[in-house]
Amino acid sequence: MSFKVISISGDEKVAQVFVASAEDDSNKMFEFVDGLDTRYKREEKWIINVSTQYGCPVDCRFCDAGGDYKGNIPADLMLGQVKYVLDRHDPASVNSCKKLKVHFARMGEPALNNEVIDALKLLPETVKNPGLMACVASVAPKGREKWFESLCNVKHQMYNGHFQLQLSINSTDEEWRLRLMPISLFSFQEMAEIVSEFWTPRDRKVVLNFALTKGVPVEPKSVSRFFDPEKCIIKLTPLNPTFKGKEENLASLLRQADESEADELASGFSNCGYEVVMSVGDYREDKIGSNCGQAVRMRLNNRIAPGLNLAINSE
C-alpha cells in the first residue's frame, strides 16, 4: 500500500506539514510533519510526527484532527511517512543526527490502532540511526489494556531506553477530561498502573501532559496521589490555536500576556516533587498552521485559519 502527497506547507526551518491520501482512496487523508526544535540544529535534534489514523475518532474539543474519521493507517504507511521525510534530506544528516525522534502523535489515537505495534517493531529497520527515539502519545482509552501491554513489551525488547510514552491528561477533573476528550478513558489509578508496568530505571520518565486551558481545573496534589515523581515528568504546554478550539471557546493559559496561573501550576507540581517542563514551542508553528489536523482541515474546507499566514503548495 502507498500514499500520495497532496500538499506541503510550512517553513523548513521550523516545521513542514505534508498532507497525503491513501493511493487507493483519495478521501482517506492524513498529515505528517518534518519538524525541528528551533533551539537546536537538525544534526542535534529532529522530530518526525506520524499519523496513525485517517482523522481521529476521539474528536477532542481542542483538536482539528477529529470529525472525519475513516479508519486506521496500516503499519507500512506509518513507516512510509517516516521514510518520505528522511528521503528529502542528505543521508549523512539522517545518519549523524544525535536525537531523531519519531513521534506517533499526529492525527489519530495510537492506542486504537493495533498496527502501531507492528510499525514500532519495524521502525529501527527504517531508521538505522543509533539516535532513534520512538515516542507515543495517548489519551489512554479504556479497554486497551492489551495494547499497552504489547507496547510495553516492544519498548522493553527493542528500544533499550530510547522510548517515551506520553499520557495526555489535560485536567484533573474527570468531567472536564471527558468533555475535552469525549471517549471512555482510563482512570488515574489505571493510568498509574500502566506507568508502573512501563517504566524501568533505564527508561525516560513517562510524560504526563497538560495542555493548559483557561477555566479547566488542574490540581497538582490530585496527580501526586497516583503518579510517582520518580517515574513521571510533568509537561505543561499551551492549548494550540485550532479551528475546533475556537469553535469551543477554549483559550490557552500559556502564550498570554499574563501567565501567572501557569507559573503557579508549575510551582505546585515542583512542590509535589515533579520535574516540570514548560514546553511552549516556537510561535511560528502557530503562524504556519502546523497544529494537529489543521492542514487536512484547511484543505478540506479550502480556507485559512484566522490570523494565520499559510500558503499551501502542491508538489
C-alpha positions as CSV (number, residue, x, y, z in Angstrom):
1,M,0.0,0.0,0.0
2,S,1.2,3.5,-0.7
3,F,0.1,7.1,-0.4
4,K,0.2,10.3,-2.5
5,V,1.5,13.6,-1.0
6,I,-1.1,16.3,-2.0
7,S,0.5,19.4,-0.5
8,I,3.4,20.7,1.5
9,S,3.2,23.8,3.7
10,G,5.3,25.5,6.4
11,D,8.8,26.6,6.9
12,E,11.7,24.1,6.7
13,K,13.5,26.0,9.5
14,V,10.6,25.3,11.9
15,A,8.2,22.6,10.5
16,Q,6.8,21.3,7.2
17,V,3.4,19.7,7.1
18,F,2.7,17.1,4.5
19,V,-0.9,16.3,3.6
20,A,-1.3,12.9,1.9
21,S,-4.0,10.5,0.9
22,A,-4.1,6.7,0.5
23,E,-3.3,5.7,-3.0
24,D,-6.5,3.6,-3.3
25,D,-8.8,6.2,-1.8
26,S,-8.3,10.0,-2.1
27,N,-10.9,10.6,0.7
28,K,-8.6,8.9,3.3
29,M,-6.4,11.9,4.1
30,F,-3.8,12.3,6.8
31,E,-0.8,14.6,7.6
32,F,2.7,14.2,8.9
33,V,5.4,16.6,9.9
34,D,9.1,17.2,9.4
35,G,9.9,19.3,12.5
36,L,12.7,20.9,14.4
37,D,13.3,22.1,17.9
38,T,14.5,25.5,16.9
39,R,16.9,25.7,19.8
40,Y,19.0,23.0,18.0
41,K,20.4,22.2,14.6
42,R,18.9,19.3,12.7
43,E,22.0,17.3,13.4
44,E,21.3,17.7,17.1
45,K,17.5,17.1,17.3
46,W,15.0,16.2,14.6
47,I,11.3,15.4,15.1
48,I,9.0,13.5,12.7
49,N,5.4,13.4,13.7
50,V,3.4,10.5,12.2
51,S,-0.3,10.0,11.8
52,T,-1.8,6.6,12.9
53,Q,-5.4,7.1,11.7
54,Y,-7.3,8.8,8.9
55,G,-8.8,11.5,11.0
56,C,-9.5,10.6,14.7
57,P,-12.5,9.0,16.4
58,V,-11.8,10.7,19.7
59,D,-12.7,14.1,18.4
60,C,-11.0,16.1,21.2
61,R,-12.6,19.6,21.7
62,F,-9.3,21.3,21.0
63,C,-8.0,19.4,18.1
64,D,-8.7,19.7,14.3
65,A,-7.9,16.0,13.6
66,G,-11.3,14.7,14.6
67,G,-14.7,14.7,12.9
68,D,-13.6,13.0,9.6
69,Y,-12.5,9.6,10.8
70,K,-12.0,6.9,8.1
71,G,-10.1,4.1,9.8
72,N,-6.7,3.0,10.8
73,I,-3.5,3.7,8.8
74,P,-1.6,0.4,8.2
75,A,1.9,-0.1,9.5
76,D,3.6,0.2,6.1
77,L,2.0,3.7,5.6
78,M,3.1,4.8,9.0
79,L,6.7,3.8,8.2
80,G,6.2,5.3,4.7
81,Q,5.6,8.7,6.3
82,V,9.0,8.5,8.2
83,K,10.8,7.3,5.0
84,Y,9.3,10.1,2.9
85,V,10.6,12.7,5.3
86,L,14.1,11.1,5.6
87,D,14.4,10.7,1.8
88,R,14.1,14.5,1.4
89,H,17.3,15.1,3.3
90,D,21.0,14.3,2.9
91,P,21.6,10.7,4.1
92,A,24.6,12.0,6.0
93,S,22.4,14.2,8.2
94,V,20.0,11.4,8.7
95,N,22.7,9.0,9.9
96,S,24.5,11.6,12.0
97,C,21.5,13.1,13.9
98,K,22.1,12.7,17.6
99,K,18.4,12.5,18.5
100,L,16.0,11.5,15.8
101,K,12.5,11.4,17.5
102,V,9.7,9.6,15.7
103,H,6.5,10.7,17.4
104,F,3.3,8.7,16.9
105,A,1.2,11.7,17.8
106,R,-0.2,13.4,14.8
107,M,-3.7,12.5,13.5
108,G,-5.3,9.7,15.3
109,E,-5.2,7.9,18.7
110,P,-2.4,5.4,18.5
111,A,-3.8,3.1,21.2
112,L,-6.8,2.4,18.9
113,N,-4.7,1.0,16.1
114,N,-3.1,-2.4,16.7
115,E,-0.7,-1.8,13.7
116,V,1.1,0.9,15.6
117,I,2.8,-2.0,17.5
118,D,3.8,-3.6,14.2
119,A,5.2,-0.2,13.0
120,L,7.2,0.2,16.2
121,K,8.7,-3.3,15.7
122,L,9.9,-2.4,12.2
123,L,10.9,1.2,12.9
124,P,14.6,0.5,13.7
125,E,14.9,-1.1,10.3
126,T,13.6,2.0,8.7
127,V,15.6,4.5,10.7
128,K,19.1,2.9,11.1
129,N,20.4,5.6,13.4
130,P,21.6,5.0,17.0
131,G,20.0,8.3,18.0
132,L,16.5,7.0,17.1
133,M,13.9,7.6,19.8
134,A,10.3,6.3,19.4
135,C,7.5,8.3,21.2
136,V,3.8,7.5,21.6
137,A,1.2,9.9,22.8
138,S,-2.2,8.7,24.0
139,V,-5.3,9.9,25.8
140,A,-5.4,6.3,27.4
141,P,-8.7,5.0,26.0
142,K,-10.4,2.4,28.2
143,G,-10.4,-1.2,27.2
144,R,-6.9,-1.1,25.5
145,E,-5.0,-2.8,28.3
146,K,-3.6,-5.5,25.9
147,W,-2.4,-2.8,23.5
148,F,-0.5,-1.0,26.3
149,E,0.9,-4.4,27.4
150,S,2.1,-5.0,23.8
151,L,3.6,-1.5,23.7
152,C,5.4,-2.2,26.9
153,N,6.8,-5.4,25.6
154,V,8.1,-3.8,22.3
155,K,9.7,-1.0,24.3
156,H,11.5,-3.4,26.6
157,Q,12.6,-5.7,23.8
158,M,13.7,-3.2,21.1
159,Y,14.4,0.3,22.4
160,N,16.8,0.0,25.3
161,G,15.6,3.1,27.0
162,H,15.2,5.1,23.8
163,F,11.4,5.4,24.1
164,Q,9.0,7.8,25.6
165,L,5.3,7.4,26.5
166,Q,3.2,10.5,26.9
167,L,-0.2,10.4,28.5
168,S,-2.4,13.3,27.6
169,I,-4.3,14.1,30.8
170,N,-5.2,17.9,30.4
171,S,-7.3,18.1,33.5
172,T,-7.5,16.5,36.9
173,D,-11.3,16.9,36.9
174,E,-13.0,13.8,35.4
175,E,-15.9,15.7,34.0
176,W,-13.5,18.1,32.2
177,R,-11.4,15.2,31.0
178,L,-14.4,13.6,29.3
179,R,-15.6,17.0,28.0
180,L,-12.2,17.7,26.4
181,M,-11.6,14.1,25.2
182,P,-15.0,12.6,24.7
183,I,-14.2,8.9,24.9
184,S,-14.2,6.4,27.7
185,L,-10.8,6.9,29.4
186,F,-8.7,5.0,31.9
187,S,-8.9,6.4,35.5
188,F,-5.9,7.9,37.1
189,Q,-5.4,4.7,39.1
190,E,-5.5,2.7,35.9
191,M,-3.0,5.0,34.2
192,A,-0.7,4.8,37.2
193,E,-0.7,1.0,36.8
194,I,0.3,1.4,33.2
195,V,3.2,3.7,34.3
196,S,4.3,1.2,36.9
197,E,4.4,-1.6,34.2
198,F,6.0,0.6,31.6
199,W,8.8,2.4,33.5
200,T,12.2,0.9,34.5
201,P,15.3,2.7,35.8
202,R,16.9,2.7,32.4
203,D,13.9,4.4,30.8
204,R,12.9,8.0,30.3
205,K,10.2,9.1,32.6
206,V,6.6,8.8,31.4
207,V,5.3,12.3,30.4
208,L,2.0,13.5,31.9
209,N,0.9,16.2,29.5
210,F,-1.4,19.1,30.4
211,A,-2.4,21.5,27.6
212,L,-3.3,24.4,29.9
213,T,-6.7,25.8,29.2
214,K,-8.4,28.7,30.9
215,G,-11.1,27.6,33.3
216,V,-10.1,23.9,33.1
217,P,-9.0,22.5,36.6
218,V,-5.5,21.2,37.1
219,E,-4.6,20.2,40.7
220,P,-1.0,19.1,41.3
221,K,-1.9,17.3,44.5
222,S,-4.5,15.2,42.7
223,V,-1.8,14.0,40.3
224,S,0.7,13.2,43.1
225,R,-1.8,10.9,44.8
226,F,-1.5,8.5,41.9
227,F,1.7,9.2,39.9
228,D,5.2,8.7,41.3
229,P,7.6,11.6,40.6
230,E,10.4,9.1,40.2
231,K,8.6,7.6,37.2
232,C,6.8,10.6,35.7
233,I,7.6,14.1,34.4
234,I,5.1,16.9,34.1
235,K,4.8,18.7,30.7
236,L,2.9,21.9,30.6
237,T,2.0,23.1,27.1
238,P,-0.2,25.8,25.5
239,L,-3.5,25.0,24.1
240,N,-2.6,25.4,20.5
241,P,-4.9,27.5,18.4
242,T,-7.1,25.4,16.2
243,F,-10.4,25.8,14.4
244,K,-12.1,23.4,16.8
245,G,-10.7,25.2,19.9
246,K,-12.0,28.5,18.7
247,E,-15.5,27.0,18.0
248,E,-15.5,25.6,21.5
249,N,-14.4,28.9,23.0
250,L,-11.3,27.4,24.6
251,A,-8.3,29.6,25.4
252,S,-4.7,28.8,26.4
253,L,-3.1,29.8,29.8
254,L,0.3,29.9,28.1
255,R,1.4,32.3,25.4
256,Q,-0.7,35.0,27.0
257,A,0.4,38.4,28.4
258,D,-0.3,37.1,32.0
259,E,1.0,33.6,32.6
260,S,0.9,33.8,36.4
261,E,-1.7,31.0,36.7
262,A,0.5,28.7,34.6
263,D,3.6,29.6,36.7
264,E,1.6,28.8,39.9
265,L,0.7,25.4,38.5
266,A,4.4,24.7,37.6
267,S,5.4,25.6,41.1
268,G,2.7,23.4,42.5
269,F,3.9,20.4,40.6
270,S,7.5,21.2,41.6
271,N,6.5,21.3,45.2
272,C,5.0,17.8,44.8
273,G,8.4,16.6,43.7
274,Y,7.9,16.5,39.9
275,E,10.3,17.6,37.3
276,V,8.4,20.2,35.2
277,V,8.9,21.1,31.6
278,M,7.2,24.2,30.3
279,S,7.0,23.3,26.6
280,V,5.8,26.5,24.9
281,G,7.3,25.8,21.4
282,D,8.0,28.2,18.6
283,Y,5.3,30.8,17.9
284,R,6.0,30.3,14.2
285,E,4.3,26.9,14.4
286,D,1.0,28.7,15.0
287,K,1.6,31.1,12.2
288,I,2.2,28.3,9.7
289,G,-0.8,26.3,10.9
290,S,1.1,23.2,11.9
291,N,-1.0,22.2,14.8
292,C,-2.6,18.7,14.7
293,G,-5.2,18.3,11.9
294,Q,-5.1,21.9,10.7
295,A,-3.5,21.2,7.3
296,V,-6.0,18.5,6.4
297,R,-9.0,20.5,7.7
298,M,-7.8,23.6,5.7
299,R,-7.5,21.6,2.6
300,L,-11.0,20.0,3.1
301,N,-12.5,23.4,3.8
302,N,-10.4,25.3,1.3
303,R,-9.7,28.0,3.9
304,I,-7.0,29.6,6.0
305,A,-7.2,29.8,9.8
306,P,-8.0,33.3,11.2
307,G,-4.7,35.2,11.8
308,L,-2.6,32.6,10.0
309,N,-0.4,33.4,7.1
310,L,-0.3,30.0,5.4
311,A,0.3,29.1,1.8
312,I,-0.4,25.5,0.8
313,N,1.9,24.5,-2.0
314,S,1.3,21.4,-4.1
315,E,4.1,19.2,-5.4
